[in-house]
Amino acid sequence: MPETPAVTASSAAPSDGTPADVVIIGAGPVGLFQIFELGLLGISVHIIDSLTQVGGQCTELYPEKPIYDIPALPICGAQELIDRLLEQTKPFNATYHLGQEVTEVKQLPDGKFLVVTATGTRLRAGAVVIAGGVGSFQPRRLALPGIEAFEGTSVHYRVKSAADFHGRDLVICGGGDSALDWTVALAEKARSLTLVHRRAEFRAAPATVARMRALVAEGKMELVEGSALALHTEEHAGAPRLNGLVLQTNNGKTTLQVKAEQVLAFFGLHPKLGPIAEWGLELEKKALKVDTEKFQTSMPGIYAIGDINTYPGKKKLILSGFHEAALAAFAIQHHLFPEKRQFLQYTTTSPIMQKRLGVSGAETH
C-alpha cells in the first residue's frame, strides 16, 4: 500500500502565497488522477483536502466496497483504487495539504488566483481545479437520544474494516446502495443481522435487493420495514454498552427490540458546497456549471471535474471524472502557456512523457 503523502506545513507559505502552477481542491479519485494528467504535461500541482487523508468518499465511507466499472480492472476495492492512483501519481511529486478546508479563492490583478485555507495556507496559483466531489460532506446521523456516546464505537456511518463486524449482532439502517451492499456482504458473517428500512421499496441496484431478499428467505437475516426508535443499553464495567435497538414498524403500533452490538446507518450525505458557493462561480442545482471542451467554470482559469460539476448529459461516475480530468489538463496547459503549441503525445511512444514518468529508456515491443 502506498504511503500517505507528506503534508506541508501551513506556516511555510508567505503572506502573498506560495507559487503553484495549479491548485487542486479535493483529493478523491478524480483529483488524484488530475495530478497524473497534469504531470504528463509537465505541470506541477498542490492539492488540498479538508479530510486528513486522501481518497475522498472512497476512503472515508466505503474503503472495502468493490468497484466494477474501472477500465481494465474487472473488480477493484475502493481503497485499492486510491492506492493505485497514489502509486500512479508518485513520479510527479505533488504537494499535499490535508486536513485543511479552502475558505477563499480570489483572482489577483495579474490573473493568478490566491487560494487560502482555514489553517492559514496561502497559495498563488496559475489555475485552480475544483474536484471536491459533493463538497464538504458529513454523513446523515442516526437521530436517537444518547447516540453521541456510541458513535464511532458501536454506531457507525461508514465501514473501515468489514472484519470488525464478523460474529457480531448487527443492525443496518438504510435503503440505498451502501446499506444493501454491506447487508449482502455481512449477512453470512455476522452472528445476526437485521436490515431496517422505512418502506418496502429500495434505492439500491435491483440485483443486490434480490440477493438481500433471498438471504431473508433463507433465514440468514431479518428485514424490518420501520425505523429506529431508541437505543437499548446495559451496564458493563461501569459504563453503558449497546446491546439492542428498539424499532417501530411502519404501522406505528408495533415496537420491536432486536439485538444490536453494532449499528451501521447509511442515510446518505449532507452535500454542502460550503465556501465554494461563495466564490462567485455560476451554479446549477448546487453544482458548478462547466463547458464540455475545457471543463472550465464561469471564471476563466478555474475548472471543475467530478461530482462537483454539471453539464448536459452529466453522469456522476468515477470513469466520467477521469475523462474530465484529461480534457481539463490540456485546457489548463493552454491557459498557463497560451503561446505554446499543443501536441497530443502518447505515453507509449513519447520520450518526454516517459522521462516524466521515470520510465525513459524502457524496452518497447
Rosetta blueprint (number, residue, H / E / L):
1 M L
2 P L
3 E L
4 T L
5 P L
6 A L
7 V E
8 T L
9 A L
10 S H
11 S H
12 A H
13 A L
14 P L
15 S L
16 D L
17 G L
18 T E
19 P E
20 A E
21 D E
22 V E
23 V E
24 I E
25 I E
26 G L
27 A L
28 G L
29 P H
30 V H
31 G H
32 L H
33 F H
34 Q H
35 I H
36 F H
37 E H
38 L H
39 G H
40 L H
41 L L
42 G L
43 I L
44 S L
45 V E
46 H E
47 I E
48 I E
49 D E
50 S L
51 L L
52 T L
53 Q L
54 V L
55 G L
56 G H
57 Q H
58 C H
59 T H
60 E H
61 L L
62 Y L
63 P L
64 E L
65 K L
66 P E
67 I E
68 Y L
69 D L
70 I E
71 P L
72 A L
73 L E
74 P L
75 I L
76 C E
77 G E
78 A H
79 Q H
80 E H
81 L H
82 I H
83 D H
84 R H
85 L H
86 L H
87 E H
88 Q H
89 T H
90 K H
91 P H
92 F H
93 N L
94 A L
95 T E
96 Y E
97 H E
98 L E
99 G L
100 Q L
101 E L
102 V E
103 T E
104 E E
105 V E
106 K E
107 Q E
108 L L
109 P L
110 D L
111 G L
112 K L
113 F E
114 L E
115 V E
116 V E
117 T E
118 A L
119 T L
120 G L
121 T L
122 R E
123 L E
124 R E
125 A E
126 G E
127 A E
128 V E
129 V E
130 I E
131 A L
132 G L
133 G L
134 V L
135 G L
136 S E
137 F E
138 Q E
139 P E
140 R L
141 R L
142 L L
143 A L
144 L L
145 P L
146 G L
147 I H
148 E H
149 A H
150 F L
151 E E
152 G L
153 T L
154 S L
155 V E
156 H E
157 Y L
158 R L
159 V L
160 K L
161 S L
162 A H
163 A H
164 D H
165 F H
166 H L
167 G L
168 R L
169 D E
170 L E
171 V E
172 I E
173 C E
174 G L
175 G L
176 G L
177 D H
178 S H
179 A H
180 L H
181 D H
182 W H
183 T H
184 V H
185 A H
186 L H
187 A L
188 E L
189 K L
190 A L
191 R L
192 S E
193 L E
194 T E
195 L E
196 V E
197 H E
198 R L
199 R L
200 A L
201 E L
202 F L
203 R L
204 A L
205 A L
206 P H
207 A H
208 T H
209 V H
210 A H
211 R H
212 M H
213 R H
214 A H
215 L H
216 V H
217 A H
218 E L
219 G L
220 K L
221 M L
222 E E
223 L E
224 V E
225 E E
226 G E
227 S E
228 A E
229 L E
230 A E
231 L E
232 H E
233 T E
234 E E
235 E E
236 H E
237 A L
238 G L
239 A E
240 P E
241 R E
242 L E
243 N E
244 G E
245 L E
246 V E
247 L E
248 Q E
249 T E
250 N L
251 N L
252 G L
253 K L
254 T L
255 T E
256 L E
257 Q E
258 V E
259 K E
260 A L
261 E L
262 Q E
263 V E
264 L E
265 A E
266 F L
267 F L
268 G L
269 L E
270 H E
271 P E
272 K E
273 L L
274 G H
275 P H
276 I H
277 A H
278 E H
279 W L
280 G L
281 L L
282 E L
283 L E
284 E E
285 K L
286 K L
287 A E
288 L E
289 K E
290 V L
291 D L
292 T L
293 E L
294 K L
295 F L
296 Q E
297 T L
298 S L
299 M L
300 P L
301 G L
302 I E
303 Y E
304 A E
305 I L
306 G H
307 D H
308 I H
309 N E
310 T E
311 Y L
312 P L
313 G L
314 K L
315 K L
316 K L
317 L L
318 I H
319 L H
320 S H
321 G H
322 F H
323 H H
324 E H
325 A H
326 A H
327 L H
328 A H
329 A H
330 F H
331 A H
332 I H
333 Q H
334 H H
335 H H
336 L H
337 F L
338 P L
339 E L
340 K L
341 R L
342 Q L
343 F L
344 L L
345 Q L
346 Y L
347 T L
348 T L
349 T L
350 S L
351 P H
352 I H
353 M H
354 Q H
355 K H
356 R H
357 L H
358 G L
359 V L
360 S L
361 G L
362 A L
363 E L
364 T L
365 H L
